[in-house]
Amino acid sequence: MSQLANDTRVFKINPKIDVQNVRFENRYGFILAGHLYLPENFENGKKYAAIAISGPFGAVKEQSSGLYAQTLAERGFVTLAFDQSMTGESSGDRRNVASPDIFVEDFSAAVDFLGSQKFVDREKIGALGICGLGSHVLTAASIDVRIKAVATSVMYDMAESMWDGLNHSKTEAQRNKEKEYLAQIRWEEVDKGAQVGGYHELPFDENGNPVRSNKLLPEELPEGADPVTTEFFNYYVKRAYHPRSINSAHIWDATSPWGYYNFPLQQRIEKITQPKLIVTGAKAHSRYMAEEAYERLTDPKELVEVPNATHTDLYDQMDKIPFDKFEEFFKEKLK
């Protein structure tokens, strides 16, 4: 562990909360980069409840997950915000590749790390996934019973959105074209000997052909941009820009949908026996994904829909993120 140097977090820092740079390994050999937050008035010799936190999909620990980690540390938890494998400061020779299996494993590796700390009670470890990492954390909890309580915030099913499109909008013809596109991308990478960047949720032009790009979001928002693009732009490019964030400054490896097509997330979430808290925004474009997951979950479970909150409101708007509910849930379920 070490103290943060060259602190690049994009939210308001609480100087009373000790945060440390940490590194830990997952079972595939990737070295994950994390920020470990210790509660105010931390006591040596005391055993604390702990929460592993990651997301949104394509973000870094200096963005939303760090804000969640700091706020829950203010409320008495040891928290760990971390970058997924191959993203941010985590290792991986190939960069910005998304993988359902590896990203799910990253949560279990975070549990490994937290449980190895002498000040963490292994029987009181929870996990929280934001946005697309919400679907990964539920998948992790379906097998990793060391996660004693699991929560999501504006949960987004990445496998479903890649395969079926937002609001189930993708056609079979588009899926077939995407398969051809992914095959072409792989040949390009073979021939170039280098990665090719591209969208993880593939858009199509007016002629029905896949759209290419080397950056996820533009530097300037085009006139007439749709509400979802506008919302993500205002968070990642404007108020929470970070140079290591895929969503702020880069784009995913174009082959990223490959794994999600073959190995969809949340296949066995009905089997999660641990307590579950699903939080979403009443105005979030992802709301239906959270509701669909909630319907599949078994008791004990709770759904909270925040009035007048959009998807990215629950990334960083302190007057809308229901931290009282998260605190109540984890304190009750990890006691």
Disulfide bonds with the S-S distance in Angstrom:
none
